[in-house]
């Protein structure tokens, strides 16, 4: 028996923001839950008030990729806000994305990310951006290393939420970008399936070894086991609430967690350390709003409205979200002093590099328990819990990456 898109999505838990009676709601899928979802609903409420069109927001979580790939085009939502850029170019998802028309002009770096090679069509617009090259410490303390090669943290000084694979991926990307930026940039655009290309160069192994050595210095087997069961939020609390660690590498959206549980003015931050005389790495990420073909012109209008620049002096739910921290936007500078400089670099910085794991599709695609995230989780466990020598563990991790490439490759 066939099932319509409306019937399928009606079975997914949703929050509908009211509009004119009798109109079918515009169905929007997101990954957020909790406070982030509540804040997004406040933003959407303004759209409903202005357009009189009801909107149903679905929290798909980590399953948003499966929802967009779907068993058939009829079951996908009208629009979505996706956290992994690679989904835009997934062979099942891309034909279902409706190119963006009209609306505001996006900054060149960010526009290129959502524009397919050889095309002028933008597949989406940036709603939220993130600086993923920050290290947090308690205010009044200074644990900043001289550079990456000199970073030899003692056991117990680093907090890592290794239960979340993206946290380990951020570590790898920062180390690789600092150690070998030309290799990092060579890993994307993608190679053909079955080709190892840049993954098979010595700098990848060297970077994995450097990362493994750093982790090995910072974690005893007991600390490693604990880290493997710790999620991102808990790693923040380890530094700022429990004070059982001194540093945590985390994106800008660590700030609201810090201030909610530890209070205001308790944190300081610095850039992820450079390697030698090179520049510090600057890994960026973000959430892209896309219109799906089933949503028609209404979906495009929603995406353009959602991601539009706010005029000077405009106050709404999105500007409040930015001002309170934990949400960076291309067109709105945060008022929080700690985030001003990290946010500005995402707009005007010259050395931006997008999160690698979020661009991959195929067998290396990110996701807990799979792809590059799994390889790095196993690397972390090898060097911390099982005390495998960093060089041997790094070599094994590289072989796992190459094996994945040989069985379908990455995009």
Secondary structure, 3 states (H helix, E strand, C coil): CCCCHHHHHHCCCEEEECCCCCCCCEEEEECCCHHHHHHHHHHHHHHHHHHCCCEEEEECHHHHHHHHHCCCHHHCCCEEEECCHHHHHCCCCHHHEECCCCCCCCCHHHHHHCECCCCCCECCEEEEEEECCEEEEECCCCCCCCCCCCCCCCCCCECCCCCCHHHHHHHHHHHHHHHCHHHHHHCCCCCCCCCCHHHHCHHHHHHHHHHHHHHHHHCCHHHHHHHHCCCHHHHHHHHHCCCCCCEEECCHHHHHHHHHHCCCCCEEEEECCCCCCCCCCCEEEEEEEEEEHHHHHHHHHHHHHHCCCCCCCCCCHHHHHHHCCCCEECCECCCCHHHHHHHHHHHHCCCCEECCCCCCCECCCCCCCCHHHHHHHHHHHHHHCCCCCHHHHHHHHHHHHHHHHCCCCEC
